[in-house]
């Protein structure tokens, strides 16, 4: 795996992903993973921690794997306490 290929998989710009926090104290792991996979595209899948507390400014790291097997990590930042997030490549 090359860093260049991973960068192409994940992208180098921050992307915003909207999720509905809906009066919950934690984000749905499944919803986060699905939205990130869709946002990245190309058959990418995300593996994120469970029990992510809803907190404006909170961060967490997810592993990303593309359909061709390339992988990397992204850091996700919660933009607010409504489930809106942005992400950027960390490795």
C-alpha positions as CSV (number, residue, x, y, z in Angstrom):
1,X,0.0,0.0,0.0
2,X,1.3,3.4,-0.8
3,X,0.5,6.6,1.0
4,X,-0.4,8.2,-2.4
5,X,-3.0,5.5,-3.1
6,X,-4.4,5.9,0.4
7,X,-4.7,9.6,0.0
8,X,-6.6,9.1,-3.2
9,X,-8.9,6.7,-1.4
10,X,-9.7,8.9,1.5
11,X,-9.1,12.4,0.1
12,X,-7.2,15.3,1.5
13,X,-10.0,17.8,2.1
14,X,-12.3,17.9,5.1
15,X,-15.7,16.5,4.3
16,X,-18.8,17.2,6.3
17,X,-21.1,14.2,7.1
18,X,-24.5,14.9,8.6
19,X,-26.0,12.5,11.1
20,X,-29.0,12.8,13.2
21,X,-28.1,12.6,16.9
22,X,-31.8,12.7,17.8
23,X,-31.8,13.2,21.6
24,X,-29.3,10.5,22.2
25,X,-26.2,10.7,24.4
26,X,-24.2,8.7,21.8
27,X,-23.9,8.5,18.0
28,X,-25.0,5.3,16.3
29,X,-21.8,3.4,15.3
30,X,-23.7,1.9,12.3
31,X,-25.0,5.3,11.1
32,X,-21.5,6.8,11.5
33,X,-19.9,4.0,9.6
34,X,-22.5,4.0,6.8
35,X,-22.4,7.8,6.3
36,X,-18.6,7.8,6.2
37,X,-18.5,5.0,3.7
38,X,-21.0,6.8,1.5
39,X,-19.1,10.1,1.9
40,X,-15.8,8.5,0.8
41,X,-17.3,6.5,-2.0
42,X,-15.6,3.9,-4.1
43,X,-16.9,1.0,-2.1
44,X,-15.2,2.2,1.0
45,X,-16.1,0.8,4.4
46,X,-15.5,2.4,7.8
47,X,-14.8,0.8,11.2
48,X,-15.5,3.2,14.0
49,X,-15.6,2.9,17.8
50,X,-18.9,2.1,19.5
51,X,-20.5,4.4,22.1
52,X,-19.3,7.7,20.7
53,X,-20.6,10.4,23.0
54,X,-22.4,13.3,21.4
55,X,-20.2,16.3,22.1
56,X,-19.5,19.4,20.0
57,X,-15.8,19.4,19.2
58,X,-15.4,15.7,20.2
59,X,-13.1,13.6,18.0
60,X,-12.6,9.9,17.3
61,X,-10.6,7.8,14.8
62,X,-12.1,5.4,12.3
63,X,-10.3,2.8,10.1
64,X,-11.2,3.0,6.4
65,X,-10.9,0.2,3.8
66,X,-11.5,0.6,0.1
67,X,-12.9,-2.2,-2.1
68,X,-9.4,-2.8,-3.5
69,X,-8.0,-3.4,0.0
70,X,-6.2,-0.1,0.5
71,X,-6.7,1.3,3.9
72,X,-6.0,4.2,6.2
73,X,-7.4,6.2,9.1
74,X,-9.5,9.3,9.4
75,X,-10.1,11.6,12.3
76,X,-13.7,12.6,12.7
77,X,-14.6,15.8,14.5
78,X,-18.1,16.5,15.7
79,X,-19.0,20.0,14.5
80,X,-21.9,20.4,16.9
81,X,-24.1,18.3,19.3
82,X,-26.6,17.6,16.5
83,X,-24.6,14.8,14.8
84,X,-22.9,16.9,12.1
85,X,-19.3,15.9,11.6
86,X,-16.3,16.5,9.4
87,X,-13.4,14.2,8.7
88,X,-9.9,14.3,7.4
89,X,-7.2,11.8,6.6
90,X,-4.8,11.1,9.4
91,X,-2.8,8.2,7.9
